[in-house]
Amino acid sequence: MISMEYETFLAGRANWIRGSALADVMKKAAELKEQGKELISLSAGDSDPNFIPREALGELTKEILENIPASVMYTPANGIPELREELSKFIEKYEGYKVSPDDIIVTVGGTGSSTS
C-alpha cells in the first residue's frame, strides 16, 4: 500500500474546514446511548417510525412514481421553481410582505441551508 499525505492534494485552506457542530452533538448522543443513558431525541429526522402512515405514504409514492417520471430526478439546488412561487404567494398572503421566488431557497433540512 502506498502512503500519501492528503495535504499534497488539497489546498491549504482545506485545513480550515471543521466538522459540523450538529454531527458532534449526534456523535455525543450516540455515545451516551451506548453507555445506557436514556435520551429523548427532539430531532426531526429521528422520529418514531410508528407515527408515519406507511400504507398511505406507499400508495402516494406509487402514484407519484407512475405519473410523474421526473420525480426521481434531482431538483434544482435552490428548490423547485413552482414551489418557490407558491411559497412567495403564501408569504405575501399570510405574512403580509412580498418576497420574490428568486429570494427563496428550499432545502431538505437545516444543515443543507446553513452550508449552502
Backbone as a printed PyTorch tensor [residue, N CA C, xyz], in Angstrom:
tensor([[[  0.8450,  -1.1800,   0.0000],
         [  0.0000,   0.0000,   0.0000],
         [  0.8930,   1.2460,   0.0000]],

        [[  0.5420,   2.1790,  -0.8340],
         [  1.2930,   3.4290,  -0.9210],
         [  0.6730,   4.4230,   0.0540]],

        [[  1.4970,   5.0380,   0.8630],
         [  1.0140,   6.0260,   1.8200],
         [  1.3270,   7.4130,   1.2820]],

        [[  0.2920,   8.2410,   1.1710],
         [  0.4820,   9.6110,   0.7000],
         [ -0.1720,  10.5590,   1.6940]],

        [[  0.4310,  11.6710,   1.8720],
         [ -0.1390,  12.6800,   2.7410],
         [ -1.2180,  13.4370,   1.9750]],

        [[ -2.4050,  13.5420,   2.5780],
         [ -3.5100,  14.2100,   1.8950],
         [ -3.2060,  15.6720,   1.6240]],

        [[ -2.3490,  16.2780,   2.4340],
         [ -2.0430,  17.7000,   2.2710],
         [ -1.4680,  18.0100,   0.8890]],

        [[ -0.8240,  17.0160,   0.2520],
         [ -0.2350,  17.2710,  -1.0570],
         [ -1.2950,  17.4350,  -2.1400]],

        [[ -2.5300,  17.0070,  -1.8410],
         [ -3.5980,  17.0740,  -2.8410],
         [ -4.6180,  18.1640,  -2.5770]],

        [[ -4.5930,  18.7370,  -1.3930],
         [ -5.5990,  19.7260,  -1.0240],
         [ -4.9830,  21.1010,  -0.8780]],

        [[ -5.7840,  22.1050,  -1.1560],
         [ -5.3460,  23.4820,  -0.9240],
         [ -5.1800,  23.6870,   0.5830]],

        [[ -4.2910,  24.5530,   0.9580],
         [ -4.0370,  24.8150,   2.3660],
         [ -5.2830,  25.2300,   3.1240]],

        [[ -6.1860,  25.9270,   2.4560],
         [ -7.3900,  26.3870,   3.1410],
         [ -8.3140,  25.2290,   3.5270]],

        [[ -8.0930,  24.0370,   2.9370],
         [ -8.9040,  22.8800,   3.3250],
         [ -8.6680,  22.5100,   4.7800]],

        [[ -7.5380,  22.8670,   5.3300],
         [ -7.2630,  22.5860,   6.7420],
         [ -8.1240,  23.4240,   7.6720]],

        [[ -8.7620,  24.4650,   7.1510],
         [ -9.6340,  25.3050,   7.9630],
         [-11.0160,  24.6760,   8.1450]],

        [[-11.3590,  23.7050,   7.3190],
         [-12.6900,  23.0960,   7.3650],
         [-12.8460,  22.3230,   8.6740]],

        [[-13.9090,  22.6110,   9.3530],
         [-14.2060,  21.9290,  10.6080],
         [-15.4710,  21.0950,  10.4320]],

        [[-15.6130,  20.1060,  11.2670],
         [-16.8070,  19.2670,  11.2250],
         [-18.0400,  20.0460,  11.6410]],

        [[-19.1660,  19.4960,  11.3150],
         [-20.4470,  20.0960,  11.6620],
         [-20.6890,  20.0120,  13.1650]],

        [[-21.1470,  21.0970,  13.7580],
         [-21.4910,  21.0930,  15.1830],
         [-22.6240,  20.1020,  15.4290]],

        [[-23.5470,  20.0110,  14.4950],
         [-24.6490,  19.0630,  14.6210],
         [-24.1300,  17.6290,  14.6360]],

        [[-23.1710,  17.3350,  13.7820],
         [-22.5920,  15.9870,  13.7570],
         [-21.9200,  15.6790,  15.0910]],

        [[-21.2820,  16.6600,  15.7000],
         [-20.6580,  16.4720,  17.0070],
         [-21.7020,  16.1400,  18.0730]],

        [[-22.8280,  16.8340,  18.0470],
         [-23.8930,  16.5890,  19.0140],
         [-24.4700,  15.1930,  18.8170]],

        [[-24.7060,  14.8130,  17.5590],
         [-25.2620,  13.4880,  17.2670],
         [-24.2920,  12.3870,  17.6970]],

        [[-23.0020,  12.6150,  17.5090],
         [-21.9940,  11.6400,  17.9270],
         [-22.0190,  11.4790,  19.4480]],

        [[-22.1000,  12.5910,  20.1620],
         [-22.1520,  12.5490,  21.6230],
         [-23.4120,  11.8200,  22.0900]],

        [[-24.5370,  12.0700,  21.4390],
         [-25.7870,  11.3880,  21.7950],
         [-25.6590,   9.8800,  21.5890]],

        [[-25.0340,   9.4730,  20.4880],
         [-24.8340,   8.0490,  20.2250],
         [-23.9460,   7.4190,  21.2970]],

        [[-22.9100,   8.1430,  21.7200],
         [-22.0240,   7.6470,  22.7820],
         [-22.7980,   7.4730,  24.0890]],

        [[-23.6430,   8.4320,  24.4250],
         [-24.4220,   8.3440,  25.6520],
         [-25.4080,   7.1780,  25.6030]],

        [[-26.0290,   6.9610,  24.4340],
         [-26.9390,   5.8230,  24.2770],
         [-26.1910,   4.5090,  24.4600]],

        [[-24.9790,   4.4180,  23.9050],
         [-24.1590,   3.2140,  24.0590],
         [-23.8190,   2.9580,  25.5210]],

        [[-23.7360,   4.0220,  26.3120],
         [-23.4340,   3.8960,  27.7350],
         [-24.6880,   3.5550,  28.5470]],

        [[-25.8170,   3.4120,  27.8560],
         [-27.0530,   3.0460,  28.5350],
         [-27.8830,   4.2150,  29.0120]],

        [[-27.4970,   5.4220,  28.6600],
         [-28.2670,   6.6050,  29.0580],
         [-29.5410,   6.6730,  28.2280]],

        [[-30.6450,   7.0660,  28.8770],
         [-31.8890,   7.2590,  28.1490],
         [-31.9490,   8.6860,  27.6410]],

        [[-32.1500,   8.8300,  26.3320],
         [-32.2350,  10.1470,  25.7180],
         [-33.5590,  10.2850,  24.9830]],

        [[-34.0800,  11.4790,  24.9680],
         [-35.2590,  11.7780,  24.1630],
         [-34.7870,  12.6470,  23.0170]],

        [[-34.9050,  12.1180,  21.8180],
         [-34.4490,  12.8650,  20.6500],
         [-35.5250,  13.8370,  20.1960]],

        [[-35.1310,  15.0690,  20.0180],
         [-36.0450,  16.0880,  19.5150],
         [-35.7450,  16.4470,  18.0650]],

        [[-34.8530,  15.6820,  17.4450],
         [-34.5100,  15.9860,  16.0540],
         [-35.5980,  15.4560,  15.1260]],

        [[-35.9020,  16.2270,  14.1100],
         [-36.9810,  15.8810,  13.1850],
         [-36.6880,  14.6060,  12.4150]],

        [[-35.4350,  14.3300,  12.1430],
         [-35.0890,  13.1560,  11.3540],
         [-34.9980,  11.8860,  12.1690]],

        [[-35.3530,  11.9460,  13.4430],
         [-35.2330,  10.7910,  14.3230],
         [-36.5700,  10.4960,  14.9890]],

        [[-37.6260,  10.5510,  14.2150],
         [-38.9560,  10.3740,  14.7870],
         [-39.2920,   8.8870,  14.9500]],

        [[-40.3570,   8.6200,  15.6550],
         [-40.8350,   7.2540,  15.8580],
         [-41.4620,   6.7740,  14.5490]],

        [[-40.9410,   5.6880,  13.9630],
         [-41.4820,   5.2180,  12.6820],
         [-42.9420,   4.7810,  12.7590]],

        [[-43.4480,   4.5330,  13.9560],
         [-44.8550,   4.1290,  14.0910],
         [-45.8100,   5.2970,  13.8760]],

        [[-45.2950,   6.5290,  13.8960],
         [-46.1410,   7.6950,  13.6530],
         [-46.3240,   7.9720,  12.1640]],

        [[-45.5570,   7.3160,  11.3310],
         [-45.6080,   7.5600,   9.8930],
         [-46.6700,   6.6620,   9.2710]],

        [[-47.6430,   7.2410,   8.5640],
         [-48.6870,   6.4170,   7.9180],
         [-48.1100,   5.7100,   6.6890]],

        [[-47.4070,   4.6170,   6.9230],
         [-46.6440,   3.9580,   5.8560],
         [-47.5090,   3.4700,   4.7000]],

        [[-48.6910,   2.9550,   4.9750],
         [-49.5420,   2.4520,   3.8920],
         [-49.9590,   3.5970,   2.9620]],

        [[-50.4310,   4.6890,   3.5450],
         [-50.8430,   5.8450,   2.7390],
         [-49.6490,   6.4340,   2.0020]],

        [[-48.5070,   6.4870,   2.6650],
         [-47.3000,   7.0180,   2.0360],
         [-46.8680,   6.1300,   0.8710]],

        [[-46.9830,   4.8120,   1.0400],
         [-46.6440,   3.8750,  -0.0360],
         [-47.5410,   4.0530,  -1.2540]],

        [[-48.8390,   4.2270,  -1.0140],
         [-49.7830,   4.4310,  -2.1200],
         [-49.4960,   5.7410,  -2.8510]],

        [[-49.2400,   6.7810,  -2.0960],
         [-48.9310,   8.0800,  -2.6940],
         [-47.6370,   8.0100,  -3.4920]],

        [[-46.6320,   7.3400,  -2.9410],
         [-45.3550,   7.1970,  -3.6360],
         [-45.5330,   6.4500,  -4.9480]],

        [[-46.3070,   5.3720,  -4.9220],
         [-46.5640,   4.5910,  -6.1440],
         [-47.2390,   5.4630,  -7.2000]],

        [[-48.2280,   6.2430,  -6.7790],
         [-48.9390,   7.1200,  -7.7130],
         [-47.9930,   8.1600,  -8.3300]],

        [[-47.1590,   8.7380,  -7.5050],
         [-46.2140,   9.7500,  -7.9920],
         [-45.2250,   9.1350,  -8.9730]],

        [[-44.6560,   7.9860,  -8.6160],
         [-43.6760,   7.3390,  -9.4950],
         [-44.2700,   6.9290, -10.8320]],

        [[-45.5340,   6.5160, -10.8260],
         [-46.1920,   6.1100, -12.0720],
         [-46.5720,   7.2990, -12.9430]],

        [[-46.8960,   8.4270, -12.3380],
         [-47.4510,   9.5460, -13.0950],
         [-46.5130,  10.7360, -13.2890]],

        [[-45.4390,  10.8120, -12.5220],
         [-44.5220,  11.9490, -12.6320],
         [-43.0980,  11.4070, -12.7470]],

        [[-42.6800,  11.0170, -13.9410],
         [-41.3490,  10.4180, -14.1170],
         [-40.2070,  11.2790, -13.5810]],

        [[-40.3290,  12.5860, -13.6780],
         [-39.2530,  13.4740, -13.2220],
         [-39.1060,  13.4730, -11.7080]],

        [[-40.0220,  12.8270, -10.9930],
         [-39.9490,  12.8300,  -9.5290],
         [-38.7290,  12.0890,  -8.9920]],

        [[-38.0850,  11.2950,  -9.8240],
         [-36.8870,  10.5670,  -9.3710],
         [-35.5980,  11.2920,  -9.7400]],

        [[-35.7080,  12.4540, -10.3180],
         [-34.5290,  13.2250, -10.7290],
         [-34.1520,  14.2240,  -9.6290]],

        [[-32.9280,  14.7110,  -9.7030],
         [-32.5170,  15.7790,  -8.7880],
         [-33.3550,  17.0170,  -9.0420]],

        [[-33.6060,  17.7700,  -7.9740],
         [-34.2940,  19.0480,  -8.1270],
         [-33.2390,  20.1430,  -8.2440]],

        [[-33.6230,  21.3210,  -8.7230],
         [-32.6680,  22.4250,  -8.7560],
         [-32.1310,  22.6990,  -7.3480]],

        [[-30.8950,  23.1280,  -7.2580],
         [-30.2370,  23.3400,  -5.9580],
         [-30.9980,  24.3170,  -5.0690]],

        [[-31.6610,  25.2840,  -5.6530],
         [-32.3800,  26.2750,  -4.8400],
         [-33.8590,  25.9280,  -4.6630]],

        [[-34.2880,  24.7600,  -5.1470],
         [-35.6700,  24.3340,  -4.9610],
         [-36.4670,  24.3440,  -6.2520]],

        [[-37.5730,  23.6340,  -6.2410],
         [-38.4530,  23.5380,  -7.4000],
         [-39.0910,  24.9140,  -7.6390]],

        [[-38.9700,  25.4460,  -8.8570],
         [-39.4740,  26.8010,  -9.1360],
         [-40.9450,  27.0040,  -8.7700]],

        [[-41.8010,  26.0230,  -9.0880],
         [-43.2390,  26.1610,  -8.7800],
         [-43.4740,  26.2370,  -7.2710]],

        [[-42.7050,  25.4840,  -6.5150],
         [-42.8340,  25.5260,  -5.0550],
         [-42.3890,  26.8840,  -4.5230]],

        [[-41.2960,  27.4050,  -5.0510],
         [-40.8050,  28.7120,  -4.6150],
         [-41.8150,  29.8070,  -4.9460]],

        [[-42.4720,  29.6770,  -6.0970],
         [-43.5140,  30.6380,  -6.4980],
         [-44.6930,  30.5820,  -5.5220]],

        [[-45.1310,  29.3830,  -5.1860],
         [-46.2510,  29.2290,  -4.2500],
         [-45.8770,  29.7190,  -2.8500]],

        [[-44.6490,  29.4780,  -2.4320],
         [-44.2000,  29.9920,  -1.1340],
         [-44.2000,  31.5150,  -1.1200]],

        [[-43.8190,  32.1170,  -2.2380],
         [-43.8320,  33.5720,  -2.3590],
         [-45.2550,  34.1090,  -2.1590]],

        [[-46.2230,  33.4680,  -2.8060],
         [-47.6390,  33.8700,  -2.6640],
         [-48.1240,  33.6630,  -1.2290]],

        [[-47.7400,  32.5430,  -0.6290],
         [-48.1390,  32.2230,   0.7420],
         [-47.6190,  33.2710,   1.7180]],

        [[-46.3570,  33.6200,   1.5810],
         [-45.7530,  34.6110,   2.4770],
         [-46.4580,  35.9600,   2.3350]],

        [[-46.7610,  36.3400,   1.1150],
         [-47.4610,  37.6160,   0.9190],
         [-48.8540,  37.5670,   1.5460]],

        [[-49.5730,  36.4650,   1.3460],
         [-50.9330,  36.3500,   1.8690],
         [-50.9740,  36.2820,   3.3930]],

        [[-50.1160,  35.4710,   3.9950],
         [-50.2070,  35.2270,   5.4280],
         [-49.2420,  36.0340,   6.2890]],

        [[-48.1620,  36.5200,   5.6820],
         [-47.2070,  37.3110,   6.4510],
         [-47.2760,  38.7960,   6.1040]],

        [[-47.8930,  39.1110,   4.9450],
         [-48.1300,  40.4940,   4.5970],
         [-46.9960,  41.2170,   3.9010]],

        [[-46.0110,  40.4950,   3.4130],
         [-44.9540,  41.1700,   2.6600],
         [-44.5370,  40.3320,   1.4620]],

        [[-44.0220,  41.0520,   0.4570],
         [-43.6340,  40.4040,  -0.7950],
         [-42.2070,  39.8710,  -0.7150]],

        [[-42.0460,  38.6480,  -1.1940],
         [-40.7340,  38.0340,  -1.3210],
         [-40.6770,  37.4280,  -2.7180]],

        [[-39.6740,  37.7750,  -3.4550],
         [-39.5160,  37.2240,  -4.7920],
         [-39.1630,  35.7380,  -4.6940]],

        [[-39.7190,  34.9100,  -5.5670],
         [-39.3280,  33.4990,  -5.5880],
         [-37.8170,  33.3250,  -5.7650]],

        [[-37.1890,  34.2990,  -6.4190],
         [-35.7320,  34.2380,  -6.6000],
         [-34.9740,  34.3840,  -5.2770]],

        [[-35.6570,  34.9090,  -4.2590],
         [-35.0340,  35.0900,  -2.9480],
         [-35.3930,  33.9710,  -1.9720]],

        [[-36.0480,  32.9310,  -2.4730],
         [-36.4420,  31.7970,  -1.6440],
         [-35.6040,  30.5900,  -2.0460]],

        [[-35.0560,  29.9210,  -1.0500],
         [-34.2980,  28.6910,  -1.2820],
         [-34.9700,  27.5820,  -0.4770]],

        [[-35.2360,  26.4630,  -1.1210],
         [-35.8590,  25.3230,  -0.4580],
         [-34.8210,  24.2120,  -0.3640]],

        [[-34.5550,  23.7670,   0.8570],
         [-33.5860,  22.6910,   1.0620],
         [-34.2610,  21.5280,   1.7720]],

        [[-33.5510,  20.4180,   1.8750],
         [-34.0970,  19.2390,   2.5390],
         [-33.9290,  19.2840,   4.0530]],

        [[-33.2330,  20.2760,   4.5560],
         [-33.0520,  20.3690,   6.0030],
         [-32.2270,  21.5650,   6.3930]],

        [[-32.1520,  21.8060,   7.6670],
         [-31.4280,  22.9610,   8.1920],
         [-29.9480,  22.9290,   7.9040]],

        [[-29.3480,  21.7530,   7.9770],
         [-27.9130,  21.6600,   7.7280],
         [-27.5850,  22.0830,   6.3120]],

        [[-28.3770,  21.6180,   5.3540],
         [-28.1440,  21.9880,   3.9560],
         [-28.2770,  23.4700,   3.7150]],

        [[-29.2300,  24.0880,   4.3900],
         [-29.4360,  25.5150,   4.1720],
         [-28.3420,  26.3550,   4.8270]],

        [[-27.7900,  25.8660,   5.9160],
         [-26.7770,  26.6560,   6.5950],
         [-25.3950,  26.5210,   5.9550]],

        [[-25.2130,  25.5200,   5.1300],
         [-23.9170,  25.3270,   4.4800],
         [-23.9420,  25.6580,   2.9990]],

        [[-25.1010,  26.0480,   2.4850],
         [-25.2120,  26.3620,   1.0440],
         [-24.7840,  27.7790,   0.7670]]])
